[in-house]
Amino acid sequence: VSSLYASALRQPVHAPDCHAGEISPTGVSAILAVIPTLTIADTFVDFGSGIGNVVAQVALETCVGRCIGIEFQDNLANMSKLLIRGARVDFPNLSKVTIHEADLRAMSPAVREDIDGCSVLFANNIVFEPTSFAALEDFASSAAGLVHVVVMATICGRHRPTCPRNFCSVWTLRQRIDVQVSWSSQLHHAYWYTRVVEPYI
């Protein structure tokens, strides 16, 4: 994965949603080592997939059925498509990767249909604008087939047992995972959420 993306340019611009910072390959591996093993029945979705390094690595390192990246910056979406398409001859598992140029705040019916039923959602949501953050939260709260959510910024920083947020009624923080990132020499937390277990009556 590192060799595929070594020459890819990341050009931050002055808009919160438009910064391209990535989890390192070691960081992605750390997440995959903690969450349950992905199988062909799983679909992994990355909101804000950037240059596609995370979905590419998940496709190469696991037996996941599909990996789908959602990226609203056309330059990054196009770059990821070119890089992945060009590497498929050497890495056939990259054929499991689909990149959509789309804004998660206003996904087309076709894109929404493609990610419906996904089982794992990842988002490097640290620089998401409030509207993008809300769209991420709404999707996670309503996606029936979703089993795991992993984000780089906690969804509810002041969570309490009586929290009224829809997300908190569906999801509970399972574990903080230390991961390496491209924008800091320090380890950063990834937050792994699993569904709230309803009490048996």
Summary of the structure (lengths in Angstrom):
residues: 201
radius of gyration: 16.1
end to end distance: 47.6
largest distance: 56.2
contacts: 607
relative contact order: 0.17
helix: 35%
strand: 24%
